[in-house]
Amino acid sequence: MICEDCGKEARSGDAFCRQCGSKLSGGEGGAEAGAPPQGAAAGETAWSPPPQEGAVPPAPAVTPPPVFPPPRPRSVAAKTSGWAVASLVLGILSFLCLPFVAAIVAIIFGALARSDIKRSRGEVGGSGLAAAGIVLGVVNLSLLLIFVAGMVPWVVVNLGRTRTITRTVGLQGAQTVSATLEIDSGSLEVGSGASDMFEGTFTYNVKRWEPDIEYRVREDLGELSVKQGSEWWFPAFWFIHNDWDLRFTGGVPLDLAARMASAGGEFDLKDLSLRSFSVDSSSGDITADLSGDLPELRRVSARVSSGDVGLDLKGRYATYIQMDVESSSGEVDIDLAGEWESALGATISSSSGDVMLHLPSEVGVRVRVRTSSGDVNATGMTLDSGGEDGAVYVNGAFRQAAITLQIDVASSSGDVTLLSD
């Protein structure tokens, strides 16, 4: 059977066309009008009745949009309390450079930080920093209290009233003098103008610090030893006094050596008959004026662990001089612009600090500079050669002058400045 409307072949028993839904002629007997066809094969599309005229087609099913759970609010990181940071910083500084005061402030700031953090209900953080600052402050104060508790008995036992004593030593027939000075803490001044061979004025307030002075003459040599009365292992606080003012006569050849643990030294030696000068200091600045007429000066030595070194050699020198200067941490300033009637051999070593040399122009000068980290600034000098052994600088008179100053400079960290007049 063929559909008259669309030409689709219908199956036996169909009352309506499966393609266009038109009523088939001759299909009434096989199926009731509006009834689904019978015997549809399995898997075929299910039959649906044709739409009636005037009937409203059913609305398509609407799938509701998926419902997602609301997003969780992001957690905002708590800001760190400024009081807590300040407490920790001050707690550290109390051990480095600000004991007592920084420790107290660190504890106060830490307490303010903890109170601020508690009131903020989680909006302010830094409780760990505040706790660390408080702990550092408390430990610093505890150590200071222990130190003070131990210091008071020591002061009672050892500290006395400030005393000033004067000692003199005669030449006793000696033709030359060798003097050794040993001071552990305080200040040392050495000069000329003594009416006798030696005069010393000592001001101190530690009972056991009365100086020990020994002098003896062997053949024509006088041996002088001036030594602090006892060793000192405490720092030199403001209430500790140990000041030496020593004078020598200028008429006797003198070999002078000074050893200082924690003391500064000023040496005015230009009016002495100096033959040699050496100084060894662990901590303290050293200045020495050797600018006089010193025809017998043969050796100058300075070794300083922590402190500046200043040497003034603007005098007249008639013999060969060997100079050795060693500085671990500090500035080195040496003025060699004197009258040189003989040569100089100098070795200057600086681990950390600048080196400045004032050089003469009338005699030949040759300076070899070796630096690990630092610049070389040369004024009035010419670069003569350079290599692995260092850069060599010479002045204008180097190859014409009969007298030459040979200087070797080694600097690990610091600038080297050469100034030729």
C-alpha positions in Angstrom: 0.0 0.0 0.0 1.3 3.4 -1.1 0.7 6.7 0.7 -1.1 9.1 -1.7 0.5 12.2 -0.2 4.2 11.4 0.0 4.4 8.1 -1.9 5.9 6.2 1.0 5.2 2.5 1.0 3.2 1.6 4.1 3.1 -1.7 5.8 0.2 -4.0 6.0 -2.2 -2.9 8.7 -1.0 0.7 8.9 -3.8 3.2 9.1 -1.5 6.2 8.8 1.6 6.9 6.9 4.7 6.4 8.9 6.4 9.3 7.1 3.8 12.1 6.8 1.1 10.8 9.1 -1.6 11.0 6.4 -4.5 8.6 6.6 -4.1 5.7 4.4 -6.9 4.6 2.2 -7.8 1.0 2.8 -6.1 1.0 6.2 -9.2 1.3 8.4 -9.9 -2.4 8.6 -6.5 -3.3 9.7 -6.3 -1.0 12.6 -8.5 1.2 14.6 -8.2 4.9 13.8 -5.6 6.4 16.1 -4.4 3.0 17.3 -0.8 2.2 17.0 0.3 -0.3 14.4 0.7 -3.8 15.3 3.6 -6.0 14.8 6.2 -3.3 14.7 9.6 -4.8 14.6 11.8 -4.6 17.6 14.2 -1.7 17.6 11.9 0.5 15.3 10.9 3.9 16.4 7.9 3.8 18.7 4.8 4.9 17.1 3.0 8.1 18.2 -0.4 9.3 17.2 -0.5 12.1 14.7 -1.2 15.5 16.0 -4.9 16.5 16.1 -5.9 19.7 14.3 -6.1 22.6 16.8 -4.2 20.7 19.5 -1.4 22.5 21.2 1.8 20.5 21.0 3.3 19.7 24.4 6.1 22.0 25.6 9.6 20.6 25.4 11.1 19.5 28.7 13.3 22.1 30.2 16.4 20.9 32.0 17.2 23.1 35.0 20.7 24.5 35.2 23.2 22.7 37.5 23.4 24.1 41.0 26.9 24.5 42.3 27.8 25.1 46.0 28.7 28.7 46.8 32.5 29.3 46.7 34.3 29.3 50.0 35.6 32.7 51.1 39.4 33.1 50.7 41.3 33.2 54.0 43.2 36.5 54.4 46.7 36.2 55.8 47.1 38.0 59.1 49.4 41.0 59.0 52.5 40.9 61.2 52.5 43.2 64.2 55.0 46.0 64.0 55.5 45.8 67.8 56.6 42.1 67.4 59.1 42.9 64.7 60.6 45.8 66.8 60.8 43.6 69.8 62.8 41.0 68.0 65.2 43.5 66.4 65.8 45.2 69.8 66.4 41.9 71.4 69.1 41.1 68.9 70.7 44.6 69.3 70.8 44.1 73.1 73.5 41.6 72.5 75.3 43.4 69.8 75.6 47.1 70.7 72.8 48.2 73.1 72.7 46.1 76.2 70.2 46.9 79.0 68.3 49.7 77.3 67.5 47.6 74.2 66.6 44.6 76.4 64.1 46.6 78.4 62.4 48.1 75.3 62.4 44.7 73.6 60.4 43.2 76.6 57.9 46.2 76.5 57.4 46.0 72.8 56.9 42.2 73.0 54.2 42.6 75.6 52.4 45.3 73.5 52.6 43.0 70.5 51.1 40.0 72.3 48.2 42.2 73.6 47.6 43.6 70.1 47.5 40.1 68.6 45.1 38.8 71.3 42.6 41.7 70.7 42.8 41.3 66.8 41.1 37.8 66.9 43.4 36.5 64.2 43.8 39.5 62.0 47.2 40.3 63.4 50.0 37.8 63.7 53.6 37.7 64.9 53.3 36.1 68.3 56.4 34.0 67.7 58.5 37.1 66.9 57.2 38.8 70.1 58.0 35.8 72.2 61.6 35.7 70.8 62.1 39.4 71.5 60.9 39.0 75.1 63.2 36.0 75.6 66.2 37.8 74.2 65.5 40.8 76.4 65.1 38.7 79.5 68.3 36.7 78.8 70.3 39.9 78.2 69.1 41.5 81.5 69.9 38.3 83.3 73.4 38.2 82.0 73.9 41.8 82.9 72.6 41.3 86.4 75.0 38.3 86.8 77.9 40.4 85.5 77.1 43.3 87.9 76.7 40.9 90.8 80.2 39.5 90.1 81.7 42.9 89.3 80.7 44.6 92.6 82.9 42.3 94.8 85.8 42.7 92.4 85.5 46.5 92.6 85.4 46.4 96.4 88.5 44.2 96.6 90.6 45.7 93.8 89.5 49.2 93.1 90.9 52.0 95.3 91.3 55.7 95.2 93.1 57.2 92.2 96.8 57.6 92.9 99.5 59.5 91.0 103.1 58.5 91.6 106.3 59.6 90.0 109.4 57.5 89.5 112.9 58.5 88.2 115.8 56.4 87.1 119.4 57.6 86.7 121.8 56.7 83.9 124.3 55.0 86.4 127.2 55.1 83.9 125.5 53.5 81.0 126.4 54.7 77.5 123.3 53.4 75.8 119.8 52.4 77.1 117.4 49.7 76.1 113.9 50.3 77.4 110.9 48.0 77.4 107.5 49.2 78.3 104.6 46.8 79.0 101.0 48.0 79.7 97.9 45.9 79.4 95.1 48.5 79.6 95.0 52.3 79.7 96.9 54.9 77.8 100.6 55.5 77.2 102.4 58.7 76.3 106.2 58.7 75.7 108.3 61.8 75.1 111.5 63.6 75.8 112.5 66.3 78.4 113.5 64.1 81.4 116.0 65.7 83.8 117.4 62.3 84.5 117.6 59.3 82.2 114.0 58.3 82.9 111.0 60.0 84.5 107.5 58.4 84.7 104.2 59.7 86.1 101.6 57.0 86.7 98.0 57.6 87.4 95.8 54.5 88.3 93.0 53.4 90.6 93.5 49.6 90.6 95.5 48.7 93.7 97.7 46.1 92.0 98.5 48.2 89.1 101.4 50.1 90.7 104.1 49.7 88.0 107.2 47.5 88.4 110.3 49.3 87.4 113.6 47.5 87.0 116.9 48.9 85.8 120.4 47.4 85.6 123.6 48.2 83.8 125.6 45.6 82.0 129.0 47.0 80.9 127.9 50.1 79.0 124.3 49.1 78.4 121.5 50.2 80.7 118.4 47.9 80.6 115.1 49.5 81.7 111.9 47.6 82.2 108.6 49.3 83.1 105.7 46.9 83.5 102.1 47.1 84.7 101.7 45.7 88.2 99.4 42.8 87.3 97.5 41.4 84.4 94.0 42.8 83.6 91.4 40.6 82.1 88.3 42.8 82.5 87.4 45.5 80.0 88.7 49.0 80.7 85.4 50.7 81.9 85.1 54.4 82.3 85.9 54.2 86.0 89.2 52.4 85.4 92.3 54.7 85.2 95.8 53.7 84.1 97.6 56.5 82.4 101.4 56.6 81.9 103.3 59.7 81.0 107.0 58.6 80.4 109.9 60.9 79.6 113.5 60.1 78.5 116.6 62.2 78.2 117.7 63.2 74.8 121.4 62.8 75.3 121.7 59.0 75.4 121.2 56.5 72.5 118.0 54.7 73.1 116.4 51.5 71.8 112.7 51.6 72.7 110.2 48.8 72.6 106.5 49.0 73.8 104.1 46.1 74.2 100.4 46.9 74.8 97.4 44.6 75.1 94.5 47.0 75.1 95.9 50.5 75.2 96.5 53.4 72.9 100.0 54.9 72.5 101.3 58.3 71.5 105.1 58.5 71.0 106.8 61.9 70.6 110.3 60.7 69.9 111.7 63.4 67.6 114.0 64.9 70.2 115.5 61.7 71.5 118.7 59.9 70.3 116.7 57.1 69.0 118.3 54.0 67.5 115.3 51.7 67.2 111.6 51.8 67.9 109.2 48.9 68.0 105.6 48.8 69.2 103.2 45.8 69.4 99.6 46.5 70.2 96.6 44.1 70.3 93.9 46.9 70.4 94.5 50.6 70.2 95.7 53.4 68.0 99.4 54.1 67.6 101.0 57.4 66.6 104.7 58.0 66.5 106.5 61.3 65.7 110.0 60.4 64.4 110.5 63.7 62.5 113.5 65.0 64.3 117.2 64.8 63.5 117.7 61.0 64.1 121.1 60.1 62.5 121.3 56.8 64.4 117.8 55.5 63.7 118.1 52.1 62.1 114.9 50.2 62.7 111.2 51.0 63.0 108.6 48.3 63.6 104.9 48.5 64.3 102.5 45.6 64.7 98.8 46.4 65.5 96.0 43.9 65.5 93.1 46.4 65.8 93.8 50.1 65.5 95.2 52.8 63.3 98.9 53.3 62.7 100.4 56.8 62.1 104.2 57.3 61.6 105.8 60.6 60.9 109.3 60.4 59.3 109.8 64.0 58.1 113.2 64.4 59.8 116.8 63.8 58.8 118.1 60.2 58.6 121.7 59.4 58.0 121.8 55.6 58.2 120.0 52.8 56.4 116.5 52.2 58.0 114.6 49.0 57.9 110.8 49.5 58.5 108.2 46.8 59.1 104.5 47.8 59.6 101.8 45.2 60.0 98.1 46.0 60.6 95.3 43.5 60.8 92.4 46.0 61.0 92.9 49.7 60.8 94.3 52.6 58.7 98.0 53.0 58.0 99.3 56.5 57.4 103.1 56.9 56.9 104.8 60.2 56.0 108.3 59.6 54.5 108.8 63.1 53.2 112.0 63.7 55.1 115.7 64.3 54.3 117.2 61.0 53.4 120.9 60.7 53.5 120.7 56.9 53.2 118.3 54.3 51.9 115.1 52.9 53.3 113.7 49.3 53.0 110.1 49.1 54.1 107.5 46.3 54.2 103.9 47.4 54.9 101.1 44.8 55.3 97.5 45.6 55.8 94.7 42.9 56.1 91.8 45.3 56.3 92.2 49.0 55.9 93.5 51.8 53.7 97.2 52.5 53.3 98.5 56.0 52.6 102.1 56.9 51.9 103.5 60.4 51.6 106.7 60.2 49.6 109.6 62.5 48.9 110.6 63.8 45.4 114.2 64.6 46.0 115.3 61.0 46.3 114.4 57.9 44.3 111.3 56.0 45.3 110.2 52.6 44.1 106.9 51.2 45.5 105.6 47.7 44.7 101.9 47.3 45.4 100.0 44.1 45.7 96.3 44.3 46.4 93.6 41.6 46.6 90.6 44.0 46.8 91.1 47.7 46.5 92.2 50.5 44.3 95.7 52.1 43.8 95.8 55.9 43.6 99.2 57.3 42.6 99.8 61.0 42.5 103.3 62.2 41.3 104.2 58.5 40.6 104.5 56.6 37.3 103.5 53.0 36.7 106.8 51.3 35.8 105.7 47.7 35.4 102.9 45.3 36.4 102.5 41.6 36.8 101.7 38.8 39.1 104.2 40.1 41.6 102.3 43.5 41.8 102.4 46.9 40.2 105.6 48.9 40.5 105.4 52.7 40.8 108.4 55.0 40.7 108.9 58.8 41.0 110.8 61.1 38.7 114.1 60.8 40.5 114.1 57.0 40.7 116.7 56.3 38.0 118.9 59.4 38.6 119.1 59.7 42.4 121.9 58.0 44.3 119.6 57.2 47.3 116.5 55.1 46.9 113.6 54.2 49.1 112.4 50.7 48.4 108.9 50.0 49.7 106.8 46.9 49.4 103.0 47.2 50.1 100.6 44.3 50.4 96.9 45.0 51.0 94.2 42.4 51.3 91.2 44.7 51.5 91.6 48.4 51.2 92.8 51.2 48.9 96.5 52.2 48.6 97.3 55.9 48.0 100.8 57.1 47.0 101.4 60.8 47.2 104.7 62.2 46.0 105.5 65.9 46.9 
